[in-house]
Structure formats: C-alpha cells, structure tokens
Amino acid sequence: MSEAAVETHPDYGSGDMPVNPYGQLHIVPEVIDRSPESVRTHDNFAARANDIIMTISHGLQRGEPLREAIGVAADNYVDNTEDDPELQKFSHLIVRARKQAEIQDQLNEDRRLLHGGTLDTEEDRSLAVHYDMLRHEACEYNHELRRFIEDHSEDVGRDELTDWLIRASQGRVKWADGEITGAVSEAAVHAALQGMPELRGLRHGTVDEDLKGFDFVGTWQGRLVTFDAKTGHYPPLTEQKHGHPHIELSVPRIEGFRLSPHELDNLRFDARHALHEHVGIGIHSAHRRDATKVIRLAPSQS
C-alpha cells in the first residue's frame, strides 16, 4: 500500500517528512486519581515515550531513513541494559509502533490478493506463508499491548497511550486506535470471566491459540471452553470449534480502559447465557486466510 493511501492525522504528518515531536491529538485529558507510586510510574512512561519519539524525529530531521532512526531509538531504549523491566517492555511497544502499523497495512494487502482470485497456485501458497508469518508477529504485539494495559491501566490513560502510539508510528491514527480498542476489549472480557467461579483454569490463549481465534481458555463442567472478545454490539455466539464450545463475546466501546461493574455483570450474563443456552449456534472453520463462517441464530426464547 502506498504511503499516500494511509490515513494520517494533520498533527503528525505522513512519515515522509520530519514530524513535529510535540504534535498532540486535540483531546480532553482523562482525570485519573493516582497514588504517589502510580504518578512516578506514569511520569517514567511519559518521559520514555517522549524520549523515543524525539529520538526518531530528530533522526528524520538529520535526514536519516526512517528505519535507521527507529533503530537508533531501539538501541538506546530497548537493547541497552534496563534496570526497570516494565519500562523496557513499554519501550519495546513504542519503538515497534511504526513497524506494526506497516505490518497491518501489508496484512490488508495480502488478504486482498489472496481473496482476489488473480494468483496462481504457487503465488497463492507463497503469499499465504508470508501472510501467516505477519499474523503471528502482529498477534505477539497485540498480546504485549494487552498485558501492558492490564498491568498499568492505573498508571496511564487511554488517550495518552493512543497519542504515544500515533506519534511513534508517524501518524497512524486508525491503526493505533484499532490496536488499543482490541486490547481493551480483551482485557474487559478477561476481567468479566475472572468473576465467574464456574470457569476453572481460566488463562489467556497463547499466540498460536489466539491465531485460531481463542483469546481465553478454560474448563466449564469438565469440558474445554474457549472465548473470543469482539468489539461492538452483537448478541453472544456459541460455536463448536475444534470439537469444543467456543463463545464470542461482544464488548461495547469503552471510553477509558475499564468497564463499570454493571457492564462487567452484563458480559458475565452473556457468557453464562451462551454457555447454558448455546445461543447463535455457528459452524466455524479454522481462523485462516480462507476461513468462512455461516451463523444460524437460534430462535428467540422470549
């Protein structure tokens, strides 16, 4: 995909020209009541994000290629010895933002070609391998971002984190918002499922499980059950996937990082309803590039 076709924000630029490191989204700051320790953690994250963004921006101003400027930031803030492991993991998220945005662009383009019917067998096979490799890398980043949000939702605001990812990715507004929205939805479903004692051994899916569509894995009534978090307003869906029940739960758009207790209760209601009633029975193939899904919604019980 050409750079000109990528959505950018006027405060950030397209990435072809040096970017104003002080560019900000026009947002109303979130009010977060932080403890003194949380304030220190927040300030460390904010300072590190700005250091990385400034390093990349100054490199571009000196005429360095973008990848070289990002490499300098990685050398300075990720690959060096870091006393604070959480700060190092955060640095890794910020430094990789531009690369991950480009990976998403390439995934979109590969998907278009794979479904376009214009490739011969060898081209199709080769591109499918490339597509799966990119999906794996994108999924790893999503897991890192979700873990950061779950661990530090008291320390940083959603608007701040979105702003840092946009600036570090050189203006990829849509990508940054999409990544955070997906990660927040997964964190919300996790919080809801943790409040269901009938689910045993609940855990996050591994990257390989996630690539099959399993965000969470647990046991219910002695049977394996998996869950997938979706963003939007949809009824819960029960599916049979790989021989076990699989449930898709819809999460409404969240303004910050957390759902209210009432909204969490609603998610638990949907999860229990799907477990017991098998609402929206669906036939689902594996989550591959050629996956298809035919959903037969169950009749209303009202």
C-alpha positions in Angstrom: 0.0 0.0 0.0 1.4 3.4 -0.9 2.2 5.9 1.8 -0.3 8.4 0.3 -3.1 5.9 0.8 -2.6 5.6 4.6 -4.7 7.6 6.9 -2.8 10.1 9.0 -3.6 13.0 11.3 -2.5 16.5 10.4 -0.8 17.0 13.7 1.6 14.1 12.9 2.3 14.0 9.2 2.6 11.1 6.8 6.0 9.9 7.8 7.7 11.2 4.7 8.7 14.5 6.3 10.1 15.2 9.8 7.3 15.1 12.3 6.7 17.7 15.0 7.5 15.7 18.2 5.2 17.9 20.2 2.1 17.3 18.0 -0.8 16.2 20.1 -4.3 15.0 19.4 -6.9 17.5 20.4 -8.3 15.6 23.3 -9.6 16.3 26.8 -7.2 14.7 29.3 -8.5 11.9 31.4 -8.8 12.5 35.1 -7.1 9.7 36.9 -6.7 9.6 40.7 -3.3 8.1 41.0 -1.3 7.1 44.1 2.2 8.7 44.5 3.8 5.5 43.2 1.5 5.4 40.2 2.3 9.1 39.5 6.0 8.2 39.4 5.3 5.2 37.1 3.2 7.4 34.8 5.9 10.0 34.7 8.5 7.4 33.8 6.4 6.1 31.0 5.6 9.5 29.7 9.2 10.6 29.7 10.3 7.4 28.0 7.7 7.7 25.3 8.7 11.3 24.5 12.4 10.3 24.5 11.8 7.6 21.9 9.6 9.9 19.8 12.1 12.7 20.0 14.9 10.4 19.0 13.1 9.2 15.9 12.0 12.7 15.0 15.5 14.2 15.4 16.9 11.4 13.2 14.4 12.2 10.5 15.3 15.9 10.7 19.0 14.9 10.2 18.0 13.1 7.0 18.3 9.6 8.4 16.0 7.0 6.8 13.0 6.2 9.0 14.1 2.6 9.7 17.6 3.8 10.8 16.1 6.5 13.1 13.9 3.8 14.7 16.9 1.5 15.0 18.8 4.2 17.0 15.8 4.5 19.3 15.7 0.7 19.8 19.5 0.7 20.6 19.1 3.5 23.1 15.9 2.4 24.9 15.3 -1.3 24.3 18.5 -3.2 23.6 20.6 -1.4 26.3 20.7 -2.6 29.9 17.5 -1.5 31.6 17.1 -1.6 35.3 13.3 -1.5 35.1 11.9 -4.4 33.1 8.4 -2.8 32.8 10.0 0.3 31.3 11.9 -1.8 28.9 8.8 -3.7 27.8 7.0 -0.4 27.4 9.9 0.9 25.3 9.6 -2.1 23.1 5.9 -1.3 22.4 6.6 2.3 21.5 9.6 1.6 19.3 7.8 -1.1 17.3 4.7 1.0 16.6 5.7 2.1 13.1 6.7 -1.4 12.1 3.5 -2.9 13.4 1.4 -0.3 11.6 3.2 -1.3 8.4 2.6 -4.9 9.1 -1.1 -4.3 9.4 -1.0 -2.5 6.0 0.7 -5.5 4.5 -1.8 -7.9 6.0 -4.6 -5.9 4.5 -2.9 -6.0 1.1 -2.1 -9.7 1.3 -5.7 -10.5 2.3 -6.9 -8.6 -0.7 -4.7 -10.5 -3.1 -5.4 -13.9 -1.5 -9.1 -13.3 -1.9 -8.8 -11.7 -5.3 -8.6 -14.8 -7.4 -5.7 -13.5 -9.5 -2.8 -15.6 -8.1 -1.7 -18.9 -9.5 -1.2 -21.9 -7.1 2.5 -21.2 -6.4 1.9 -17.5 -5.8 -1.1 -18.2 -3.6 0.9 -20.7 -1.5 3.9 -18.4 -1.1 1.8 -15.4 -0.1 -0.2 -17.5 2.3 3.0 -18.4 4.2 4.0 -14.8 4.3 0.6 -13.8 5.5 0.7 -16.3 8.4 4.1 -15.0 9.4 2.9 -11.5 9.6 -0.2 -12.5 11.5 2.0 -14.2 14.1 4.1 -11.1 14.6 1.0 -8.8 14.8 -0.6 -11.2 17.3 2.6 -11.1 19.5 2.4 -7.3 19.6 -1.3 -7.4 20.5 -0.5 -9.7 23.5 2.2 -7.3 24.7 -0.1 -4.3 24.4 -2.9 -6.1 26.2 -0.6 -7.1 29.0 0.7 -3.6 29.4 -2.9 -2.2 29.6 -3.9 -4.8 32.2 -0.9 -4.2 34.3 -0.8 -0.4 34.0 -4.3 0.9 33.5 -4.0 2.8 36.8 -0.7 4.5 35.6 -1.5 5.8 32.1 -4.7 7.0 30.4 -6.1 5.6 27.2 -5.8 8.9 25.4 -2.2 9.2 26.4 -1.3 5.7 25.2 -3.2 6.3 21.9 -1.3 9.5 21.4 2.1 7.9 22.0 1.4 5.1 19.6 0.2 7.6 16.9 3.3 9.8 17.3 5.7 6.8 17.4 4.0 5.3 14.3 4.3 8.6 12.4 0.6 9.4 12.3 -1.1 6.1 12.0 -4.3 7.2 13.8 -6.6 4.4 12.6 -4.0 1.7 13.4 -3.3 3.0 17.0 -7.0 3.3 17.8 -7.7 -0.2 16.5 -4.9 -1.8 18.4 -5.9 -0.3 21.7 -9.6 -0.9 21.2 -8.9 -4.6 20.5 -6.6 -4.9 23.5 -9.1 -3.1 25.8 -11.9 -5.4 24.7 -9.8 -8.5 25.5 -8.9 -7.0 28.9 -12.6 -6.3 29.7 -13.6 -9.9 28.8 -10.8 -11.2 30.9 -12.0 -9.1 33.9 -15.6 -10.4 33.4 -14.6 -14.1 33.1 -12.4 -13.8 36.2 -15.6 -13.1 38.1 -17.1 -16.5 37.0 -16.1 -19.1 39.6 -17.7 -21.9 37.5 -14.8 -21.4 34.9 -11.8 -23.4 36.0 -8.2 -22.9 35.0 -9.0 -19.7 33.1 -6.0 -18.3 31.2 -5.0 -16.2 28.2 -4.7 -18.1 25.0 -1.1 -18.5 23.7 -0.2 -16.7 20.4 -0.8 -19.9 18.5 -4.2 -20.4 20.2 -5.1 -16.7 19.5 -4.4 -17.2 15.8 -7.0 -19.9 15.9 -9.5 -17.5 17.5 -9.0 -18.3 21.2 -8.4 -15.3 23.4 -9.1 -17.2 26.6 -9.1 -20.9 27.5 -10.8 -22.6 30.5 -12.8 -25.5 31.7 -16.6 -25.5 32.3 -18.4 -28.5 33.7 -15.4 -30.6 32.9 -15.2 -29.6 29.3 -12.8 -27.3 27.4 -14.3 -24.0 26.5 -12.7 -21.0 24.7 -13.7 -17.4 24.4 -13.1 -14.6 21.8 -13.5 -10.9 22.5 -15.2 -8.8 19.9 -15.8 -5.0 19.9 -19.2 -3.7 19.1 -22.8 -4.6 19.8 -23.6 -8.2 18.8 -25.5 -11.0 20.6 -23.3 -13.7 22.2 -22.5 -16.5 19.9 -21.8 -20.1 20.8 -19.9 -22.2 18.3 -18.4 -25.7 18.0 -14.8 -25.2 17.1 -12.2 -28.0 17.0 -14.6 -30.2 19.0 -15.3 -27.9 21.9 -17.7 -25.0 22.8 -16.3 -21.6 21.7 -18.0 -18.3 22.7 -17.7 -14.9 21.1 -18.5 -12.0 23.5 -19.2 -8.5 22.3 -17.7 -5.6 24.2 -19.2 -2.1 23.8 -16.8 0.7 23.0 -15.0 1.7 26.2 -14.0 5.3 26.8 -11.1 4.5 29.1 -9.6 1.2 30.0 -12.3 -0.4 32.1 -15.9 -1.3 32.1 -18.2 -0.4 35.0 -19.3 -3.2 37.4 -22.7 -3.1 35.8 -21.2 -3.6 32.3 -19.0 -6.4 33.6 -22.1 -8.1 35.0 -23.7 -7.8 31.6 -20.7 -9.5 30.0 -20.9 -12.3 32.6 -24.7 -12.7 31.9 -23.9 -13.0 28.1 -21.2 -15.6 28.8 -23.4 -17.7 31.1 -26.3 -17.4 28.7 -24.1 -18.6 25.8 -22.7 -21.5 27.9 -26.1 -22.8 29.0 -28.3 -21.9 26.0 -26.0 -22.3 23.1 -27.3 -19.1 21.5 -26.5 -18.4 17.9 -25.1 -21.8 17.0 -22.5 -21.4 14.3 -20.3 -23.6 12.1 -16.8 -22.2 12.1 -13.7 -23.2 10.3 -10.2 -22.5 11.5 -9.1 -18.9 11.6 -7.1 -18.9 8.4 -7.0 -16.6 5.4 -9.7 -18.6 3.7 -11.9 -19.1 6.8 -15.6 -18.8 6.4 -18.4 -18.7 8.9 -22.0 -19.5 8.5 -24.1 -18.5 11.5 -27.5 -19.9 12.2 -29.0 -17.8 15.1 -31.2 -19.8 17.5 -34.9 -18.8 17.7 -35.7 -16.2 20.3 -36.5 -17.6 23.7 -38.8 -14.7 24.6 
